[in-house]
Amino acid sequence: MMTNFKKASEILEFNKILEAIAHIAPTEGSKAKIAEIEPVCDFESVKKLLRQTSDAKEMIIKKAFPPF
């Protein structure tokens, strides 16, 4: 399974997406965090990460950008 997943990441050029995001990241810390991102295929993990993304978006809308 992971072999197919890795192959899909290569075909979709996931590394280039991360590089593009890191290029616009404002801090070295955020660039490092971006470099650590890996695709997730476990449904519960995906739900948790989507919830975190929604929470972060709400925080940005209500209070401006977080200090990290």
DSSP file with accessible surface (Angstrom, degrees, kcal/mol):
  #  RESIDUE AA STRUCTURE BP1 BP2  ACC     N-H-->O    O-->H-N    N-H-->O    O-->H-N    TCO  KAPPA ALPHA  PHI   PSI    X-CA   Y-CA   Z-CA
    1    1 A M     >        0   0  161      0, 0.0     4,-2.1     0, 0.0     5,-0.2   0.000 360.0 360.0 360.0 -48.7    0.0    0.0    0.0
    2    2 A M  H  >  +     0   0  126      1,-0.2     4,-3.1     2,-0.2     5,-0.2   0.854 360.0  58.9 -64.1 -30.7    2.7    2.5    0.9
    3    3 A T  H  > S+     0   0  114      2,-0.2     4,-2.5     1,-0.2    -1,-0.2   0.944 108.8  43.9 -62.2 -46.0    4.5    1.8   -2.3
    4    4 A N  H  > S+     0   0  120      2,-0.2     4,-2.5     1,-0.2    -1,-0.2   0.883 113.8  51.6 -63.8 -38.4    1.5    2.8   -4.3
    5    5 A F  H  X S+     0   0   54     -4,-2.1     4,-2.2     2,-0.2    -2,-0.2   0.920 110.8  47.3 -65.5 -43.0    1.0    5.8   -2.1
    6    6 A K  H  X S+     0   0  136     -4,-3.1     4,-2.1     2,-0.2    -2,-0.2   0.918 111.6  51.1 -64.8 -41.8    4.6    6.9   -2.5
    7    7 A K  H  X S+     0   0  126     -4,-2.5     4,-2.7    -5,-0.2    -2,-0.2   0.920 109.2  50.7 -62.2 -42.1    4.3    6.4   -6.3
    8    8 A A  H  X S+     0   0   41     -4,-2.5     4,-2.8     1,-0.2    -1,-0.2   0.908 108.3  52.6 -62.4 -40.9    1.2    8.6   -6.3
    9    9 A S  H  <>S+     0   0   27     -4,-2.2     5,-2.6     1,-0.2     6,-0.3   0.892 111.2  47.1 -61.6 -39.3    3.0   11.3   -4.4
   10   10 A E  H ><5S+     0   0  118     -4,-2.1     3,-1.0     3,-0.2    -2,-0.2   0.921 112.6  48.4 -68.0 -44.5    5.8   11.3   -6.9
   11   11 A I  H 3<5S+     0   0  120     -4,-2.7    -2,-0.2     1,-0.3    -1,-0.2   0.908 114.4  45.7 -62.5 -41.4    3.4   11.3   -9.9
   12   12 A L  T 3<5S-     0   0  127     -4,-2.8    -1,-0.3    -5,-0.2    -2,-0.2   0.477 109.6-127.8 -80.8  -1.9    1.4   14.2   -8.3
   13   13 A E  T X>5 +     0   0   93     -3,-1.0     4,-1.5    -4,-0.3     3,-0.7   0.902  42.1 170.5  55.3  48.2    4.8   16.0   -7.5
   14   14 A F  H 3><S+     0   0   56     -5,-2.6     4,-2.3     1,-0.3     5,-0.2   0.874  72.7  59.8 -55.9 -37.9    3.8   16.4   -3.9
   15   15 A N  H 3> S+     0   0   88     -6,-0.3     4,-2.3     1,-0.2    -1,-0.3   0.887 102.7  51.6 -62.1 -35.8    7.4   17.6   -3.2
   16   16 A K  H <> S+     0   0  110     -3,-0.7     4,-2.2     2,-0.2    -1,-0.2   0.869 107.4  53.0 -69.4 -33.9    7.0   20.5   -5.6
   17   17 A I  H  X S+     0   0   85     -4,-1.5     4,-2.3     2,-0.2    -2,-0.2   0.942 110.2  47.5 -63.9 -46.2    3.8   21.5   -3.9
   18   18 A L  H  X S+     0   0   24     -4,-2.3     4,-2.9     1,-0.2    -2,-0.2   0.899 110.7  52.0 -62.8 -39.5    5.6   21.6   -0.6
   19   19 A E  H  X S+     0   0  123     -4,-2.3     4,-2.0     2,-0.2    -1,-0.2   0.908 109.3  49.8 -62.8 -40.9    8.5   23.6   -2.1
   20   20 A A  H  X S+     0   0   62     -4,-2.2     4,-0.8     2,-0.2    -2,-0.2   0.907 113.2  46.0 -65.5 -40.4    6.1   26.2   -3.5
   21   21 A I  H >X S+     0   0   75     -4,-2.3     3,-0.9     1,-0.2     4,-0.6   0.933 111.7  51.2 -67.1 -44.0    4.3   26.5   -0.1
   22   22 A A  H >< S+     0   0   22     -4,-2.9     3,-1.0     1,-0.2    -1,-0.2   0.857 100.6  64.6 -62.1 -33.0    7.6   26.8    1.7
   23   23 A H  H 3< S+     0   0  153     -4,-2.0    -1,-0.2     1,-0.3    -2,-0.2   0.830 108.9  38.3 -60.7 -32.0    8.8   29.5   -0.7
   24   24 A I  H << S+     0   0  138     -3,-0.9    -1,-0.3    -4,-0.8    -2,-0.2   0.427  87.3 120.1 -99.7   0.6    6.0   31.8    0.6
   25   25 A A    <<  -     0   0   12     -3,-1.0     6,-0.1    -4,-0.6    -3,-0.0  -0.440  59.9-141.9 -67.1 138.0    6.3   30.8    4.2
   26   26 A P  S    S+     0   0  120      0, 0.0     2,-0.3     0, 0.0    -1,-0.1   0.708  74.5  36.8 -78.2 -20.4    7.2   33.8    6.4
   27   27 A T  S  > S-     0   0   65      1,-0.1     4,-2.0    41,-0.0     5,-0.1  -0.907  75.0-120.8-132.4 161.0    9.5   32.2    8.9
   28   28 A E  H  > S+     0   0  147     -2,-0.3     4,-2.2     1,-0.2     5,-0.2   0.860 114.5  56.7 -65.5 -35.1   12.2   29.5    9.0
   29   29 A G  H  > S+     0   0   48      2,-0.2     4,-2.2     1,-0.2    -1,-0.2   0.909 107.2  46.7 -62.9 -42.4   10.1   27.6   11.5
   30   30 A S  H  > S+     0   0   27      2,-0.2     4,-2.4     1,-0.2    -1,-0.2   0.890 110.3  53.7 -69.3 -34.7    7.1   27.5    9.2
   31   31 A K  H  X S+     0   0   64     -4,-2.0     4,-2.0     1,-0.2    -2,-0.2   0.912 109.1  49.5 -62.8 -40.7    9.4   26.4    6.3
   32   32 A A  H  X S+     0   0   52     -4,-2.2     4,-0.9     2,-0.2    -2,-0.2   0.907 110.0  50.3 -65.0 -41.9   10.7   23.5    8.5
   33   33 A K  H >< S+     0   0  137     -4,-2.2     3,-0.6     1,-0.2     4,-0.4   0.902 108.9  52.0 -62.7 -40.9    7.1   22.5    9.5
   34   34 A I  H >< S+     0   0   21     -4,-2.4     3,-1.6     1,-0.2    -1,-0.2   0.912 104.2  56.9 -61.7 -40.7    6.1   22.5    5.8
   35   35 A A  H 3< S+     0   0   78     -4,-2.0    -1,-0.2     1,-0.3    -2,-0.2   0.769 103.7  55.3 -63.1 -23.0    9.1   20.2    5.0
   36   36 A E  T << S+     0   0  129     -4,-0.9    -1,-0.3    -3,-0.6    -2,-0.2   0.551  80.1 119.0 -86.7  -8.3    7.7   17.7    7.6
   37   37 A I    <   +     0   0   80     -3,-1.6   -19,-0.1    -4,-0.4    -3,-0.0  -0.357  38.9 179.3 -64.9 133.7    4.3   17.4    5.9
   38   38 A E        -     0   0  155     -2,-0.1    -2,-0.0     0, 0.0    -3,-0.0  -0.981  34.1-100.1-131.2 146.0    3.4   14.0    4.7
   39   39 A P        -     0   0   48      0, 0.0     2,-0.4     0, 0.0   -30,-0.0  -0.307  35.1-147.4 -61.4 149.5    0.2   12.8    3.1
   40   40 A V        +     0   0   60      1,-0.1     0, 0.0     3,-0.0     0, 0.0  -0.968  23.3 174.1-122.1 135.5   -2.3   11.0    5.3
   41   41 A C        +     0   0   71     -2,-0.4     2,-0.5     5,-0.0    -1,-0.1   0.490  48.5 105.5-118.6  -6.8   -4.6    8.2    4.2
   42   42 A D     >  -     0   0   87      1,-0.1     4,-2.5     2,-0.0     5,-0.2  -0.644  66.4-141.2 -77.6 123.2   -6.2    7.1    7.5
   43   43 A F  H  > S+     0   0  136     -2,-0.5     4,-2.5     1,-0.2     5,-0.2   0.885  98.9  48.9 -55.6 -45.0   -9.8    8.4    7.6
   44   44 A E  H  > S+     0   0  108      1,-0.2     4,-2.3     2,-0.2    -1,-0.2   0.899 111.7  49.7 -65.5 -38.4   -9.8    9.4   11.3
   45   45 A S  H  > S+     0   0   45      2,-0.2     4,-2.6     1,-0.2    -1,-0.2   0.905 109.9  51.2 -65.3 -40.7   -6.5   11.2   10.9
   46   46 A V  H  X S+     0   0   51     -4,-2.5     4,-2.6     2,-0.2     5,-0.2   0.933 109.7  49.9 -62.3 -44.5   -7.8   13.1    7.9
   47   47 A K  H  X S+     0   0   84     -4,-2.5     4,-2.2     1,-0.2    -2,-0.2   0.921 111.5  49.1 -59.8 -43.7  -10.9   14.1    9.9
   48   48 A K  H  X S+     0   0  116     -4,-2.3     4,-2.3     1,-0.2    -2,-0.2   0.933 112.5  47.1 -62.2 -45.5   -8.8   15.4   12.8
   49   49 A L  H  X S+     0   0   73     -4,-2.6     4,-2.3     1,-0.2    -1,-0.2   0.886 111.1  51.2 -66.9 -37.9   -6.5   17.4   10.5
   50   50 A L  H  X S+     0   0  105     -4,-2.6     4,-2.5     2,-0.2    -1,-0.2   0.895 109.1  51.7 -64.9 -38.1   -9.5   18.9    8.6
   51   51 A R  H  X S+     0   0  133     -4,-2.2     4,-2.6    -5,-0.2    -2,-0.2   0.923 109.6  49.7 -63.5 -42.5  -11.0   19.9   12.0
   52   52 A Q  H  X S+     0   0   99     -4,-2.3     4,-2.5     1,-0.2    -2,-0.2   0.903 110.4  50.6 -62.8 -39.6   -7.7   21.6   13.0
   53   53 A T  H  X S+     0   0   92     -4,-2.3     4,-2.5     2,-0.2    -2,-0.2   0.923 110.7  48.4 -64.7 -43.8   -7.6   23.4    9.7
   54   54 A S  H  X S+     0   0   69     -4,-2.5     4,-2.4     2,-0.2    -2,-0.2   0.915 111.5  50.3 -62.3 -42.0  -11.2   24.6   10.2
   55   55 A D  H  X S+     0   0  103     -4,-2.6     4,-2.2     2,-0.2    -2,-0.2   0.913 110.8  49.0 -63.1 -41.9  -10.4   25.8   13.7
   56   56 A A  H  X S+     0   0   39     -4,-2.5     4,-2.4     2,-0.2    -2,-0.2   0.911 109.9  51.7 -65.1 -40.0   -7.3   27.7   12.5
   57   57 A K  H  X S+     0   0  130     -4,-2.5     4,-2.5     1,-0.2    -2,-0.2   0.929 109.7  49.2 -62.2 -44.0   -9.3   29.3    9.7
   58   58 A E  H  X S+     0   0   88     -4,-2.4     4,-2.6     1,-0.2     5,-0.2   0.899 109.8  52.0 -62.1 -40.4  -11.9   30.5   12.3
   59   59 A M  H  X S+     0   0   77     -4,-2.2     4,-3.1     1,-0.2     5,-0.4   0.921 110.2  48.6 -62.7 -42.7   -9.2   31.8   14.5
   60   60 A I  H  X S+     0   0   61     -4,-2.4     4,-1.6     1,-0.2    -2,-0.2   0.924 112.6  48.4 -63.4 -42.5   -7.7   33.8   11.6
   61   61 A I  H  < S+     0   0  111     -4,-2.5    -2,-0.2    -5,-0.2    -1,-0.2   0.924 121.4  34.9 -63.5 -42.5  -11.1   35.2   10.7
   62   62 A K  H  < S+     0   0  158     -4,-2.6    -2,-0.2    -5,-0.2    -1,-0.2   0.854 136.3  13.8 -83.0 -37.1  -12.0   36.2   14.3
   63   63 A K  H  < S-     0   0  169     -4,-3.1    -3,-0.2     1,-0.3    -2,-0.2   0.370 100.7-110.9-126.0   2.8   -8.6   37.3   15.7
   64   64 A A     <  -     0   0   61     -4,-1.6    -1,-0.3    -5,-0.4    -2,-0.1  -0.290  66.4 -21.8  84.9-175.2   -6.1   37.8   12.8
   65   65 A F  S    S-     0   0  165      1,-0.1    -9,-0.0    -4,-0.1    -5,-0.0  -0.336  70.3-112.8 -70.2 143.7   -3.1   35.5   12.1
   66   66 A P        -     0   0   26      0, 0.0    -1,-0.1     0, 0.0    -2,-0.0  -0.293  29.8-109.3 -69.8 160.3   -1.7   33.4   14.9
   67   67 A P              0   0  137      0, 0.0    -2,-0.0     0, 0.0     0, 0.0   0.210 360.0 360.0 -79.8  18.1    1.8   34.3   16.2
   68   68 A F              0   0  176    -39,-0.0   -41,-0.0   -38,-0.0   -38,-0.0  -0.682 360.0 360.0-113.6 360.0    3.6   31.3   14.7
